[in-house]
Amino acid sequence: CPQCQSTVKKKDLRRIYCRALQVLDTSERDNAIRERDLEKKSRKKIAYEKAELQLAYDILKDQLKRLQNEHDRLLK
């Protein structure tokens, strides 16, 4: 027994019957959950690609500044 923690005998158990049993179609819900998960995955992938491209952009930007400074130094 969950309340008193005593052991239960088989004769103590009673069957409980449901008067009205309804079947629900959860296919729309399942499809929505599946689409949500796919969207999350694609957003993570895009965010990762964005971070990679931002890093590459920053590196190229720094390299451009360095080369411009070197160019200006050589012209003087």
mmCIF file of the N, C-alpha and C atoms, coordinates in Angstrom:
data_MODEL
# 
_entry.id   MODEL 
# 
loop_
_atom_site.group_PDB 
_atom_site.id 
_atom_site.type_symbol 
_atom_site.label_atom_id 
_atom_site.label_alt_id 
_atom_site.label_comp_id 
_atom_site.label_asym_id 
_atom_site.label_entity_id 
_atom_site.label_seq_id 
_atom_site.pdbx_PDB_ins_code 
_atom_site.Cartn_x 
_atom_site.Cartn_y 
_atom_site.Cartn_z 
_atom_site.occupancy 
_atom_site.B_iso_or_equiv 
_atom_site.pdbx_formal_charge 
_atom_site.auth_seq_id 
_atom_site.auth_comp_id 
_atom_site.auth_asym_id 
_atom_site.auth_atom_id 
_atom_site.pdbx_PDB_model_num 
ATOM 1   N N  . CYS A 1 1  ? 0.842   -1.177  0.000   1.00 0.00 ? 1  CYS A N  1 
ATOM 2   C CA . CYS A 1 1  ? 0.000   0.000   0.000   1.00 0.00 ? 1  CYS A CA 1 
ATOM 3   C C  . CYS A 1 1  ? 0.892   1.248   0.000   1.00 0.00 ? 1  CYS A C  1 
ATOM 4   N N  . PRO A 1 2  ? 0.662   2.202   -0.889  1.00 0.00 ? 2  PRO A N  1 
ATOM 5   C CA . PRO A 1 2  ? 1.491   3.403   -0.941  1.00 0.00 ? 2  PRO A CA 1 
ATOM 6   C C  . PRO A 1 2  ? 1.316   4.314   0.273   1.00 0.00 ? 2  PRO A C  1 
ATOM 7   N N  . GLN A 1 3  ? 0.170   4.225   0.925   1.00 0.00 ? 3  GLN A N  1 
ATOM 8   C CA . GLN A 1 3  ? -0.067  5.120   2.061   1.00 0.00 ? 3  GLN A CA 1 
ATOM 9   C C  . GLN A 1 3  ? 0.507   4.569   3.363   1.00 0.00 ? 3  GLN A C  1 
ATOM 10  N N  . CYS A 1 4  ? 0.192   3.319   3.678   1.00 0.00 ? 4  CYS A N  1 
ATOM 11  C CA . CYS A 1 4  ? 0.629   2.772   4.966   1.00 0.00 ? 4  CYS A CA 1 
ATOM 12  C C  . CYS A 1 4  ? 1.848   1.863   4.848   1.00 0.00 ? 4  CYS A C  1 
ATOM 13  N N  . GLN A 1 5  ? 2.328   1.609   3.653   1.00 0.00 ? 5  GLN A N  1 
ATOM 14  C CA . GLN A 1 5  ? 3.512   0.793   3.389   1.00 0.00 ? 5  GLN A CA 1 
ATOM 15  C C  . GLN A 1 5  ? 3.363   -0.668  3.829   1.00 0.00 ? 5  GLN A C  1 
ATOM 16  N N  . SER A 1 6  ? 2.140   -1.141  3.984   1.00 0.00 ? 6  SER A N  1 
ATOM 17  C CA . SER A 1 6  ? 1.941   -2.547  4.329   1.00 0.00 ? 6  SER A CA 1 
ATOM 18  C C  . SER A 1 6  ? 1.836   -3.370  3.047   1.00 0.00 ? 6  SER A C  1 
ATOM 19  N N  . THR A 1 7  ? 2.054   -4.655  3.169   1.00 0.00 ? 7  THR A N  1 
ATOM 20  C CA . THR A 1 7  ? 1.966   -5.523  2.000   1.00 0.00 ? 7  THR A CA 1 
ATOM 21  C C  . THR A 1 7  ? 0.500   -5.745  1.633   1.00 0.00 ? 7  THR A C  1 
ATOM 22  N N  . VAL A 1 8  ? 0.262   -5.965  0.377   1.00 0.00 ? 8  VAL A N  1 
ATOM 23  C CA . VAL A 1 8  ? -1.099  -6.129  -0.131  1.00 0.00 ? 8  VAL A CA 1 
ATOM 24  C C  . VAL A 1 8  ? -1.261  -7.559  -0.624  1.00 0.00 ? 8  VAL A C  1 
ATOM 25  N N  . LYS A 1 9  ? -2.413  -8.123  -0.315  1.00 0.00 ? 9  LYS A N  1 
ATOM 26  C CA . LYS A 1 9  ? -2.720  -9.471  -0.786  1.00 0.00 ? 9  LYS A CA 1 
ATOM 27  C C  . LYS A 1 9  ? -3.557  -9.369  -2.050  1.00 0.00 ? 9  LYS A C  1 
ATOM 28  N N  . LYS A 1 10 ? -3.546  -10.421 -2.809  1.00 0.00 ? 10 LYS A N  1 
ATOM 29  C CA . LYS A 1 10 ? -4.274  -10.425 -4.070  1.00 0.00 ? 10 LYS A CA 1 
ATOM 30  C C  . LYS A 1 10 ? -5.778  -10.231 -3.856  1.00 0.00 ? 10 LYS A C  1 
ATOM 31  N N  . LYS A 1 11 ? -6.318  -10.749 -2.756  1.00 0.00 ? 11 LYS A N  1 
ATOM 32  C CA . LYS A 1 11 ? -7.753  -10.614 -2.502  1.00 0.00 ? 11 LYS A CA 1 
ATOM 33  C C  . LYS A 1 11 ? -8.129  -9.178  -2.131  1.00 0.00 ? 11 LYS A C  1 
ATOM 34  N N  . ASP A 1 12 ? -7.139  -8.366  -1.731  1.00 0.00 ? 12 ASP A N  1 
ATOM 35  C CA . ASP A 1 12 ? -7.408  -6.970  -1.386  1.00 0.00 ? 12 ASP A CA 1 
ATOM 36  C C  . ASP A 1 12 ? -7.559  -6.084  -2.622  1.00 0.00 ? 12 ASP A C  1 
ATOM 37  N N  . LEU A 1 13 ? -7.071  -6.552  -3.755  1.00 0.00 ? 13 LEU A N  1 
ATOM 38  C CA . LEU A 1 13 ? -7.126  -5.752  -4.976  1.00 0.00 ? 13 LEU A CA 1 
ATOM 39  C C  . LEU A 1 13 ? -8.515  -5.805  -5.595  1.00 0.00 ? 13 LEU A C  1 
ATOM 40  N N  . ARG A 1 14 ? -8.955  -4.659  -6.124  1.00 0.00 ? 14 ARG A N  1 
ATOM 41  C CA . ARG A 1 14 ? -10.245 -4.586  -6.805  1.00 0.00 ? 14 ARG A CA 1 
ATOM 42  C C  . ARG A 1 14 ? -10.025 -4.075  -8.216  1.00 0.00 ? 14 ARG A C  1 
ATOM 43  N N  . ARG A 1 15 ? -10.826 -4.558  -9.129  1.00 0.00 ? 15 ARG A N  1 
ATOM 44  C CA . ARG A 1 15 ? -10.753 -4.084  -10.504 1.00 0.00 ? 15 ARG A CA 1 
ATOM 45  C C  . ARG A 1 15 ? -11.556 -2.797  -10.620 1.00 0.00 ? 15 ARG A C  1 
ATOM 46  N N  . ILE A 1 16 ? -11.003 -1.866  -11.369 1.00 0.00 ? 16 ILE A N  1 
ATOM 47  C CA . ILE A 1 16 ? -11.691 -0.610  -11.620 1.00 0.00 ? 16 ILE A CA 1 
ATOM 48  C C  . ILE A 1 16 ? -12.004 -0.563  -13.104 1.00 0.00 ? 16 ILE A C  1 
ATOM 49  N N  . TYR A 1 17 ? -13.264 -0.355  -13.429 1.00 0.00 ? 17 TYR A N  1 
ATOM 50  C CA . TYR A 1 17 ? -13.689 -0.323  -14.820 1.00 0.00 ? 17 TYR A CA 1 
ATOM 51  C C  . TYR A 1 17 ? -13.989 1.106   -15.239 1.00 0.00 ? 17 TYR A C  1 
ATOM 52  N N  . CYS A 1 18 ? -13.679 1.381   -16.458 1.00 0.00 ? 18 CYS A N  1 
ATOM 53  C CA . CYS A 1 18 ? -13.928 2.704   -17.019 1.00 0.00 ? 18 CYS A CA 1 
ATOM 54  C C  . CYS A 1 18 ? -15.251 2.662   -17.772 1.00 0.00 ? 18 CYS A C  1 
ATOM 55  N N  . ARG A 1 19 ? -16.081 3.675   -17.559 1.00 0.00 ? 19 ARG A N  1 
ATOM 56  C CA . ARG A 1 19 ? -17.385 3.695   -18.228 1.00 0.00 ? 19 ARG A CA 1 
ATOM 57  C C  . ARG A 1 19 ? -17.251 4.034   -19.708 1.00 0.00 ? 19 ARG A C  1 
ATOM 58  N N  . ALA A 1 20 ? -16.481 5.055   -19.999 1.00 0.00 ? 20 ALA A N  1 
ATOM 59  C CA . ALA A 1 20 ? -16.353 5.493   -21.395 1.00 0.00 ? 20 ALA A CA 1 
ATOM 60  C C  . ALA A 1 20 ? -14.870 5.617   -21.731 1.00 0.00 ? 20 ALA A C  1 
ATOM 61  N N  . LEU A 1 21 ? -14.464 4.846   -22.664 1.00 0.00 ? 21 LEU A N  1 
ATOM 62  C CA . LEU A 1 21 ? -13.074 4.872   -23.098 1.00 0.00 ? 21 LEU A CA 1 
ATOM 63  C C  . LEU A 1 21 ? -13.018 5.539   -24.461 1.00 0.00 ? 21 LEU A C  1 
ATOM 64  N N  . GLN A 1 22 ? -12.202 6.565   -24.583 1.00 0.00 ? 22 GLN A N  1 
ATOM 65  C CA . GLN A 1 22 ? -12.094 7.285   -25.846 1.00 0.00 ? 22 GLN A CA 1 
ATOM 66  C C  . GLN A 1 22 ? -10.687 7.119   -26.402 1.00 0.00 ? 22 GLN A C  1 
ATOM 67  N N  . VAL A 1 23 ? -10.627 6.968   -27.695 1.00 0.00 ? 23 VAL A N  1 
ATOM 68  C CA . VAL A 1 23 ? -9.351  6.856   -28.386 1.00 0.00 ? 23 VAL A CA 1 
ATOM 69  C C  . VAL A 1 23 ? -9.053  8.209   -29.012 1.00 0.00 ? 23 VAL A C  1 
ATOM 70  N N  . LEU A 1 24 ? -7.868  8.716   -28.745 1.00 0.00 ? 24 LEU A N  1 
ATOM 71  C CA . LEU A 1 24 ? -7.479  10.011  -29.292 1.00 0.00 ? 24 LEU A CA 1 
ATOM 72  C C  . LEU A 1 24 ? -6.473  9.814   -30.414 1.00 0.00 ? 24 LEU A C  1 
ATOM 73  N N  . ASP A 1 25 ? -6.641  10.579  -31.464 1.00 0.00 ? 25 ASP A N  1 
ATOM 74  C CA . ASP A 1 25 ? -5.694  10.554  -32.575 1.00 0.00 ? 25 ASP A CA 1 
ATOM 75  C C  . ASP A 1 25 ? -4.597  11.573  -32.276 1.00 0.00 ? 25 ASP A C  1 
ATOM 76  N N  . THR A 1 26 ? -3.418  11.082  -31.998 1.00 0.00 ? 26 THR A N  1 
ATOM 77  C CA . THR A 1 26 ? -2.309  11.970  -31.637 1.00 0.00 ? 26 THR A CA 1 
ATOM 78  C C  . THR A 1 26 ? -1.321  12.143  -32.783 1.00 0.00 ? 26 THR A C  1 
ATOM 79  N N  . SER A 1 27 ? -1.733  11.791  -33.981 1.00 0.00 ? 27 SER A N  1 
ATOM 80  C CA . SER A 1 27 ? -0.797  11.880  -35.103 1.00 0.00 ? 27 SER A CA 1 
ATOM 81  C C  . SER A 1 27 ? -0.418  13.329  -35.397 1.00 0.00 ? 27 SER A C  1 
ATOM 82  N N  . GLU A 1 28 ? -1.382  14.249  -35.274 1.00 0.00 ? 28 GLU A N  1 
ATOM 83  C CA . GLU A 1 28 ? -1.058  15.663  -35.513 1.00 0.00 ? 28 GLU A CA 1 
ATOM 84  C C  . GLU A 1 28 ? -0.061  16.162  -34.479 1.00 0.00 ? 28 GLU A C  1 
ATOM 85  N N  . ARG A 1 29 ? -0.286  15.786  -33.230 1.00 0.00 ? 29 ARG A N  1 
ATOM 86  C CA . ARG A 1 29 ? 0.628   16.180  -32.158 1.00 0.00 ? 29 ARG A CA 1 
ATOM 87  C C  . ARG A 1 29 ? 2.017   15.585  -32.388 1.00 0.00 ? 29 ARG A C  1 
ATOM 88  N N  . ASP A 1 30 ? 2.056   14.316  -32.748 1.00 0.00 ? 30 ASP A N  1 
ATOM 89  C CA . ASP A 1 30 ? 3.333   13.654  -33.010 1.00 0.00 ? 30 ASP A CA 1 
ATOM 90  C C  . ASP A 1 30 ? 4.068   14.313  -34.170 1.00 0.00 ? 30 ASP A C  1 
ATOM 91  N N  . ASN A 1 31 ? 3.322   14.658  -35.227 1.00 0.00 ? 31 ASN A N  1 
ATOM 92  C CA . ASN A 1 31 ? 3.937   15.333  -36.371 1.00 0.00 ? 31 ASN A CA 1 
ATOM 93  C C  . ASN A 1 31 ? 4.467   16.702  -35.975 1.00 0.00 ? 31 ASN A C  1 
ATOM 94  N N  . ALA A 1 32 ? 3.713   17.426  -35.153 1.00 0.00 ? 32 ALA A N  1 
ATOM 95  C CA . ALA A 1 32 ? 4.162   18.744  -34.704 1.00 0.00 ? 32 ALA A CA 1 
ATOM 96  C C  . ALA A 1 32 ? 5.427   18.630  -33.861 1.00 0.00 ? 32 ALA A C  1 
ATOM 97  N N  . ILE A 1 33 ? 5.492   17.630  -33.008 1.00 0.00 ? 33 ILE A N  1 
ATOM 98  C CA . ILE A 1 33 ? 6.690   17.422  -32.189 1.00 0.00 ? 33 ILE A CA 1 
ATOM 99  C C  . ILE A 1 33 ? 7.874   17.061  -33.073 1.00 0.00 ? 33 ILE A C  1 
ATOM 100 N N  . ARG A 1 34 ? 7.649   16.214  -34.058 1.00 0.00 ? 34 ARG A N  1 
ATOM 101 C CA . ARG A 1 34 ? 8.724   15.818  -34.973 1.00 0.00 ? 34 ARG A CA 1 
ATOM 102 C C  . ARG A 1 34 ? 9.228   17.029  -35.763 1.00 0.00 ? 34 ARG A C  1 
ATOM 103 N N  . GLU A 1 35 ? 8.290   17.853  -36.249 1.00 0.00 ? 35 GLU A N  1 
ATOM 104 C CA . GLU A 1 35 ? 8.682   19.058  -36.986 1.00 0.00 ? 35 GLU A CA 1 
ATOM 105 C C  . GLU A 1 35 ? 9.444   20.027  -36.085 1.00 0.00 ? 35 GLU A C  1 
ATOM 106 N N  . ARG A 1 36 ? 9.001   20.151  -34.837 1.00 0.00 ? 36 ARG A N  1 
ATOM 107 C CA . ARG A 1 36 ? 9.694   21.022  -33.886 1.00 0.00 ? 36 ARG A CA 1 
ATOM 108 C C  . ARG A 1 36 ? 11.130  20.548  -33.666 1.00 0.00 ? 36 ARG A C  1 
ATOM 109 N N  . ASP A 1 37 ? 11.306  19.246  -33.506 1.00 0.00 ? 37 ASP A N  1 
ATOM 110 C CA . ASP A 1 37 ? 12.647  18.707  -33.296 1.00 0.00 ? 37 ASP A CA 1 
ATOM 111 C C  . ASP A 1 37 ? 13.534  18.939  -34.514 1.00 0.00 ? 37 ASP A C  1 
ATOM 112 N N  . LEU A 1 38 ? 12.971  18.757  -35.712 1.00 0.00 ? 38 LEU A N  1 
ATOM 113 C CA . LEU A 1 38 ? 13.739  19.013  -36.933 1.00 0.00 ? 38 LEU A CA 1 
ATOM 114 C C  . LEU A 1 38 ? 14.126  20.482  -37.029 1.00 0.00 ? 38 LEU A C  1 
ATOM 115 N N  . GLU A 1 39 ? 13.204  21.355  -36.669 1.00 0.00 ? 39 GLU A N  1 
ATOM 116 C CA . GLU A 1 39 ? 13.481  22.795  -36.694 1.00 0.00 ? 39 GLU A CA 1 
ATOM 117 C C  . GLU A 1 39 ? 14.582  23.156  -35.700 1.00 0.00 ? 39 GLU A C  1 
ATOM 118 N N  . LYS A 1 40 ? 14.544  22.550  -34.521 1.00 0.00 ? 40 LYS A N  1 
ATOM 119 C CA . LYS A 1 40 ? 15.592  22.803  -33.523 1.00 0.00 ? 40 LYS A CA 1 
ATOM 120 C C  . LYS A 1 40 ? 16.953  22.371  -34.056 1.00 0.00 ? 40 LYS A C  1 
ATOM 121 N N  . LYS A 1 41 ? 16.993  21.191  -34.679 1.00 0.00 ? 41 LYS A N  1 
ATOM 122 C CA . LYS A 1 41 ? 18.255  20.693  -35.225 1.00 0.00 ? 41 LYS A CA 1 
ATOM 123 C C  . LYS A 1 41 ? 18.783  21.617  -36.313 1.00 0.00 ? 41 LYS A C  1 
ATOM 124 N N  . SER A 1 42 ? 17.891  22.055  -37.199 1.00 0.00 ? 42 SER A N  1 
ATOM 125 C CA . SER A 1 42 ? 18.341  22.923  -38.288 1.00 0.00 ? 42 SER A CA 1 
ATOM 126 C C  . SER A 1 42 ? 18.791  24.276  -37.747 1.00 0.00 ? 42 SER A C  1 
ATOM 127 N N  . ARG A 1 43 ? 18.119  24.794  -36.724 1.00 0.00 ? 43 ARG A N  1 
ATOM 128 C CA . ARG A 1 43 ? 18.544  26.066  -36.127 1.00 0.00 ? 43 ARG A CA 1 
ATOM 129 C C  . ARG A 1 43 ? 19.919  25.938  -35.472 1.00 0.00 ? 43 ARG A C  1 
ATOM 130 N N  . LYS A 1 44 ? 20.153  24.812  -34.790 1.00 0.00 ? 44 LYS A N  1 
ATOM 131 C CA . LYS A 1 44 ? 21.470  24.590  -34.180 1.00 0.00 ? 44 LYS A CA 1 
ATOM 132 C C  . LYS A 1 44 ? 22.550  24.520  -35.254 1.00 0.00 ? 44 LYS A C  1 
ATOM 133 N N  . LYS A 1 45 ? 22.251  23.810  -36.343 1.00 0.00 ? 45 LYS A N  1 
ATOM 134 C CA . LYS A 1 45 ? 23.212  23.674  -37.431 1.00 0.00 ? 45 LYS A CA 1 
ATOM 135 C C  . LYS A 1 45 ? 23.515  25.034  -38.048 1.00 0.00 ? 45 LYS A C  1 
ATOM 136 N N  . ILE A 1 46 ? 22.483  25.839  -38.270 1.00 0.00 ? 46 ILE A N  1 
ATOM 137 C CA . ILE A 1 46 ? 22.676  27.168  -38.852 1.00 0.00 ? 46 ILE A CA 1 
ATOM 138 C C  . ILE A 1 46 ? 23.459  28.062  -37.903 1.00 0.00 ? 46 ILE A C  1 
ATOM 139 N N  . ALA A 1 47 ? 23.173  27.975  -36.604 1.00 0.00 ? 47 ALA A N  1 
ATOM 140 C CA . ALA A 1 47 ? 23.904  28.784  -35.627 1.00 0.00 ? 47 ALA A CA 1 
ATOM 141 C C  . ALA A 1 47 ? 25.379  28.392  -35.607 1.00 0.00 ? 47 ALA A C  1 
ATOM 142 N N  . TYR A 1 48 ? 25.664  27.095  -35.718 1.00 0.00 ? 48 TYR A N  1 
ATOM 143 C CA . TYR A 1 48 ? 27.046  26.626  -35.748 1.00 0.00 ? 48 TYR A CA 1 
ATOM 144 C C  . TYR A 1 48 ? 27.754  27.134  -37.006 1.00 0.00 ? 48 TYR A C  1 
ATOM 145 N N  . GLU A 1 49 ? 27.078  27.042  -38.150 1.00 0.00 ? 49 GLU A N  1 
ATOM 146 C CA . GLU A 1 49 ? 27.666  27.535  -39.398 1.00 0.00 ? 49 GLU A CA 1 
ATOM 147 C C  . GLU A 1 49 ? 27.893  29.038  -39.329 1.00 0.00 ? 49 GLU A C  1 
ATOM 148 N N  . LYS A 1 50 ? 26.957  29.756  -38.728 1.00 0.00 ? 50 LYS A N  1 
ATOM 149 C CA . LYS A 1 50 ? 27.103  31.207  -38.580 1.00 0.00 ? 50 LYS A CA 1 
ATOM 150 C C  . LYS A 1 50 ? 28.325  31.533  -37.732 1.00 0.00 ? 50 LYS A C  1 
ATOM 151 N N  . ALA A 1 51 ? 28.511  30.794  -36.645 1.00 0.00 ? 51 ALA A N  1 
ATOM 152 C CA . ALA A 1 51 ? 29.667  31.027  -35.778 1.00 0.00 ? 51 ALA A CA 1 
ATOM 153 C C  . ALA A 1 51 ? 30.971  30.758  -36.534 1.00 0.00 ? 51 ALA A C  1 
ATOM 154 N N  . GLU A 1 52 ? 30.994  29.687  -37.311 1.00 0.00 ? 52 GLU A N  1 
ATOM 155 C CA . GLU A 1 52 ? 32.192  29.379  -38.104 1.00 0.00 ? 52 GLU A CA 1 
ATOM 156 C C  . GLU A 1 52 ? 32.481  30.490  -39.110 1.00 0.00 ? 52 GLU A C  1 
ATOM 157 N N  . LEU A 1 53 ? 31.447  30.951  -39.812 1.00 0.00 ? 53 LEU A N  1 
ATOM 158 C CA . LEU A 1 53 ? 31.630  32.001  -40.813 1.00 0.00 ? 53 LEU A CA 1 
ATOM 159 C C  . LEU A 1 53 ? 32.030  33.325  -40.163 1.00 0.00 ? 53 LEU A C  1 
ATOM 160 N N  . GLN A 1 54 ? 31.477  33.619  -38.990 1.00 0.00 ? 54 GLN A N  1 
ATOM 161 C CA . GLN A 1 54 ? 31.840  34.843  -38.282 1.00 0.00 ? 54 GLN A CA 1 
ATOM 162 C C  . GLN A 1 54 ? 33.306  34.797  -37.872 1.00 0.00 ? 54 GLN A C  1 
ATOM 163 N N  . LEU A 1 55 ? 33.767  33.645  -37.427 1.00 0.00 ? 55 LEU A N  1 
ATOM 164 C CA . LEU A 1 55 ? 35.169  33.490  -37.052 1.00 0.00 ? 55 LEU A CA 1 
ATOM 165 C C  . LEU A 1 55 ? 36.072  33.669  -38.269 1.00 0.00 ? 55 LEU A C  1 
ATOM 166 N N  . ALA A 1 56 ? 35.706  33.061  -39.379 1.00 0.00 ? 56 ALA A N  1 
ATOM 167 C CA . ALA A 1 56 ? 36.500  33.208  -40.598 1.00 0.00 ? 56 ALA A CA 1 
ATOM 168 C C  . ALA A 1 56 ? 36.508  34.660  -41.062 1.00 0.00 ? 56 ALA A C  1 
ATOM 169 N N  . TYR A 1 57 ? 35.377  35.336  -40.959 1.00 0.00 ? 57 TYR A N  1 
ATOM 170 C CA . TYR A 1 57 ? 35.286  36.750  -41.334 1.00 0.00 ? 57 TYR A CA 1 
ATOM 171 C C  . TYR A 1 57 ? 36.198  37.602  -40.454 1.00 0.00 ? 57 TYR A C  1 
ATOM 172 N N  . ASP A 1 58 ? 36.169  37.367  -39.151 1.00 0.00 ? 58 ASP A N  1 
ATOM 173 C CA . ASP A 1 58 ? 37.014  38.134  -38.232 1.00 0.00 ? 58 ASP A CA 1 
ATOM 174 C C  . ASP A 1 58 ? 38.497  37.915  -38.523 1.00 0.00 ? 58 ASP A C  1 
ATOM 175 N N  . ILE A 1 59 ? 38.864  36.683  -38.830 1.00 0.00 ? 59 ILE A N  1 
ATOM 176 C CA . ILE A 1 59 ? 40.265  36.385  -39.153 1.00 0.00 ? 59 ILE A CA 1 
ATOM 177 C C  . ILE A 1 59 ? 40.679  37.119  -40.423 1.00 0.00 ? 59 ILE A C  1 
ATOM 178 N N  . LEU A 1 60 ? 39.834  37.069  -41.452 1.00 0.00 ? 60 LEU A N  1 
ATOM 179 C CA . LEU A 1 60 ? 40.153  37.753  -42.708 1.00 0.00 ? 60 LEU A CA 1 
ATOM 180 C C  . LEU A 1 60 ? 40.183  39.267  -42.529 1.00 0.00 ? 60 LEU A C  1 
ATOM 181 N N  . LYS A 1 61 ? 39.317  39.785  -41.704 1.00 0.00 ? 61 LYS A N  1 
ATOM 182 C CA . LYS A 1 61 ? 39.285  41.220  -41.433 1.00 0.00 ? 61 LYS A CA 1 
ATOM 183 C C  . LYS A 1 61 ? 40.581  41.667  -40.748 1.00 0.00 ? 61 LYS A C  1 
ATOM 184 N N  . ASP A 1 62 ? 41.035  40.889  -39.769 1.00 0.00 ? 62 ASP A N  1 
ATOM 185 C CA . ASP A 1 62 ? 42.300  41.200  -39.095 1.00 0.00 ? 62 ASP A CA 1 
ATOM 186 C C  . ASP A 1 62 ? 43.476  41.094  -40.062 1.00 0.00 ? 62 ASP A C  1 
ATOM 187 N N  . GLN A 1 63 ? 43.444  40.098  -40.917 1.00 0.00 ? 63 GLN A N  1 
ATOM 188 C CA . GLN A 1 63 ? 44.510  39.920  -41.897 1.00 0.00 ? 63 GLN A CA 1 
ATOM 189 C C  . GLN A 1 63 ? 44.529  41.100  -42.876 1.00 0.00 ? 63 GLN A C  1 
ATOM 190 N N  . LEU A 1 64 ? 43.368  41.568  -43.289 1.00 0.00 ? 64 LEU A N  1 
ATOM 191 C CA . LEU A 1 64 ? 43.282  42.717  -44.183 1.00 0.00 ? 64 LEU A CA 1 
ATOM 192 C C  . LEU A 1 64 ? 43.866  43.964  -43.520 1.00 0.00 ? 64 LEU A C  1 
ATOM 193 N N  . LYS A 1 65 ? 43.515  44.200  -42.262 1.00 0.00 ? 65 LYS A N  1 
ATOM 194 C CA . LYS A 1 65 ? 44.068  45.352  -41.544 1.00 0.00 ? 65 LYS A CA 1 
ATOM 195 C C  . LYS A 1 65 ? 45.583  45.268  -41.463 1.00 0.00 ? 65 LYS A C  1 
ATOM 196 N N  . ARG A 1 66 ? 46.074  44.077  -41.143 1.00 0.00 ? 66 ARG A N  1 
ATOM 197 C CA . ARG A 1 66 ? 47.518  43.890  -41.029 1.00 0.00 ? 66 ARG A CA 1 
ATOM 198 C C  . ARG A 1 66 ? 48.204  44.162  -42.360 1.00 0.00 ? 66 ARG A C  1 
ATOM 199 N N  . LEU A 1 67 ? 47.625  43.648  -43.454 1.00 0.00 ? 67 LEU A N  1 
ATOM 200 C CA . LEU A 1 67 ? 48.228  43.853  -44.770 1.00 0.00 ? 67 LEU A CA 1 
ATOM 201 C C  . LEU A 1 67 ? 48.137  45.313  -45.211 1.00 0.00 ? 67 LEU A C  1 
ATOM 202 N N  . GLN A 1 68 ? 47.043  45.994  -44.865 1.00 0.00 ? 68 GLN A N  1 
ATOM 203 C CA . GLN A 1 68 ? 46.931  47.414  -45.199 1.00 0.00 ? 68 GLN A CA 1 
ATOM 204 C C  . GLN A 1 68 ? 47.968  48.233  -44.438 1.00 0.00 ? 68 GLN A C  1 
ATOM 205 N N  . ASN A 1 69 ? 48.160  47.899  -43.167 1.00 0.00 ? 69 ASN A N  1 
ATOM 206 C CA . ASN A 1 69 ? 49.179  48.602  -42.380 1.00 0.00 ? 69 ASN A CA 1 
ATOM 207 C C  . ASN A 1 69 ? 50.570  48.354  -42.946 1.00 0.00 ? 69 ASN A C  1 
ATOM 208 N N  . GLU A 1 70 ? 50.826  47.121  -43.339 1.00 0.00 ? 70 GLU A N  1 
ATOM 209 C CA . GLU A 1 70 ? 52.127  46.797  -43.926 1.00 0.00 ? 70 GLU A CA 1 
ATOM 210 C C  . GLU A 1 70 ? 52.301  47.530  -45.258 1.00 0.00 ? 70 GLU A C  1 
ATOM 211 N N  . HIS A 1 71 ? 51.251  47.607  -46.046 1.00 0.00 ? 71 HIS A N  1 
ATOM 212 C CA . HIS A 1 71 ? 51.295  48.307  -47.327 1.00 0.00 ? 71 HIS A CA 1 
ATOM 213 C C  . HIS A 1 71 ? 51.578  49.796  -47.115 1.00 0.00 ? 71 HIS A C  1 
ATOM 214 N N  . ASP A 1 72 ? 50.860  50.400  -46.166 1.00 0.00 ? 72 ASP A N  1 
ATOM 215 C CA . ASP A 1 72 ? 51.078  51.820  -45.865 1.00 0.00 ? 72 ASP A CA 1 
ATOM 216 C C  . ASP A 1 72 ? 52.498  52.062  -45.361 1.00 0.00 ? 72 ASP A C  1 
ATOM 217 N N  . ARG A 1 73 ? 53.005  51.141  -44.551 1.00 0.00 ? 73 ARG A N  1 
ATOM 218 C CA . ARG A 1 73 ? 54.364  51.278  -44.018 1.00 0.00 ? 73 ARG A CA 1 
ATOM 219 C C  . ARG A 1 73 ? 55.394  51.195  -45.141 1.00 0.00 ? 73 ARG A C  1 
ATOM 220 N N  . LEU A 1 74 ? 55.161  50.310  -46.109 1.00 0.00 ? 74 LEU A N  1 
ATOM 221 C CA . LEU A 1 74 ? 56.111  50.157  -47.206 1.00 0.00 ? 74 LEU A CA 1 
ATOM 222 C C  . LEU A 1 74 ? 56.063  51.346  -48.172 1.00 0.00 ? 74 LEU A C  1 
ATOM 223 N N  . LEU A 1 75 ? 54.915  52.001  -48.297 1.00 0.00 ? 75 LEU A N  1 
ATOM 224 C CA . LEU A 1 75 ? 54.810  53.157  -49.179 1.00 0.00 ? 75 LEU A CA 1 
ATOM 225 C C  . LEU A 1 75 ? 55.550  54.365  -48.615 1.00 0.00 ? 75 LEU A C  1 
ATOM 226 N N  . LYS A 1 76 ? 55.695  54.459  -47.315 1.00 0.00 ? 76 LYS A N  1 
ATOM 227 C CA . LYS A 1 76 ? 56.367  55.613  -46.704 1.00 0.00 ? 76 LYS A CA 1 
ATOM 228 C C  . LYS A 1 76 ? 57.840  55.513  -46.757 1.00 0.00 ? 76 LYS A C  1 
# 
